[in-house]
Amino acid sequence: MKLLTALFALALLAAGCDKHEHDHHDHAGHDHGAPATNPEMCAAHGVLEAECGICRPDAVGKLKPGEGLKVRLPAADSAKLVGITTAPSTTGTVVEAVACLAEVGFDENKLAEIVAPVGGIIQSVETDLGAAVKEQQTLAKIWSATIAETVANAVLSHQRLERERKLRGDGIAPAKDVQEAEAAHRSACQQARALGFSEVDVEAMGAQPDAEVHLQLRAPFAGEIIHRKAVRGAAVEAGATLFTIADRSQVWATLSIPEDAVVHLRVGQPVELTVDALPGQTFTGRLTWIAAEVDETTRLARARAEVPNPDGVLRARMFGRARVQVRSAEQAVVLPPAALQQIGDTTVVFVKLADDLYEARCVRVGARHDNHIEIQAGLQPGEPVVIAQGFAVKSQLLASRLGAGCAHE
């Protein structure tokens, strides 16, 4: 399609040159502001020779942002015939972001394994897989001789301490006996506390000496049971994991960042997350950690984002993509991608000056966002820019390279 457009543009150029020869037209019909005999003017194209892009197409590579070269079309209606369309450059908010792959995982600060602190027999299981539990809710009860002995020692030490304090108050027991009783009680309570019993629990059990002692495993925070290995009547060893609880109201997204993009990341930057399993949904969070090293094989660095998940739709092991916002510019000049043309290493846009006159303007390009490209330098808001069939103007600019046009020797 671009080739056909270029050929059409060249055809218009040839037609324009023929008209020039047969009608002895020296472009006086254009308001160039100077006679064609001026040695500084390009007689063929009616612009200053220093600004004529058709005669000096190689000068494009020397342009700086904001500088340009003039491009004259063969006739005033050439743009209409080719279908060239212009529109004013607009302003908007541009977000520059680093794109990367992501994997969803549990928030490890809100993930807990509930283990048996001592070996014993599971007497009861109070919850099930997938159940929502509250903080301090009982999950299971364990009995063992060790548990009973530990609680009994704590109860007896408490009773002895109370007795020694009473005798001391009556002037019978020496202070040494009270101190020894206090030390023994502290030690016994610490052992009971290691199993999850508080001093209040010990006192309550002391009031019911014949009651069977059970160790209650409790939830450390509100969440969901995501793994369960507890079975009633099973014998468990100390340290065995019986439940895993996760608070899924927030998840972690582990990001794989390209090596050359890591330098742009900062903790606290906004992150947009999409997952393959939930098309059309975007989740937002914040960057909370950036790895201190790059993987020597993949040349990727790991980073982590915290993403709210109030509805629980994000699940661990989901794969997706993330965008880390590294810069945001408001009132930035933006153009559609079709408005930009590449000539060698130079990016240009064509600014309309008249019906048959355009300027190939060098611009500096910034971020791409929402199908628009940021123009960081070289263009002002509201300037009329070619947004369709710009390749035809580019072909006219490069006509002398192709052996067409009225280029100066």
Buried (B, 14 or more C-beta within 10 A) or exposed (E): EEEEBBEBBBBBBBBBBEEBEEEEEBBEEBEBEEEEEEEEBBBBBBBBBEBBBBBBBEBBEEBEBEBBBBBBBBBEEBBEBBEBBBBEBBBBEBBBBBBBBBBBBBBEEBBBEBBBBBBBBBBBBBBEEEBBBEEEBBBBBBBBEBBBEBBBBBBBBBEBBEBBBEBBEEEEBEEEBBEBBBEBBEEBBEBBBEBBBEEEBBEEBBEEEEEEBBBBBBBEBBBBBBEBBBEEEEEBEEEBBBBBBBBBBBBBBBBBBBEEBBEBBEEEBBBBBBBEEBEEEEBEBBBBBBBEEBEEEEEBBBBBBBBEBEEEBBBBEBEBBBBBBBEBBEEBBBBBEBBBBEBEEBBBBBBBBEBBBBBBBBBBBBBBBEEBBBBBEBBEEEBBBBBBBBBBBBBBBBBBEEEBBBBEE
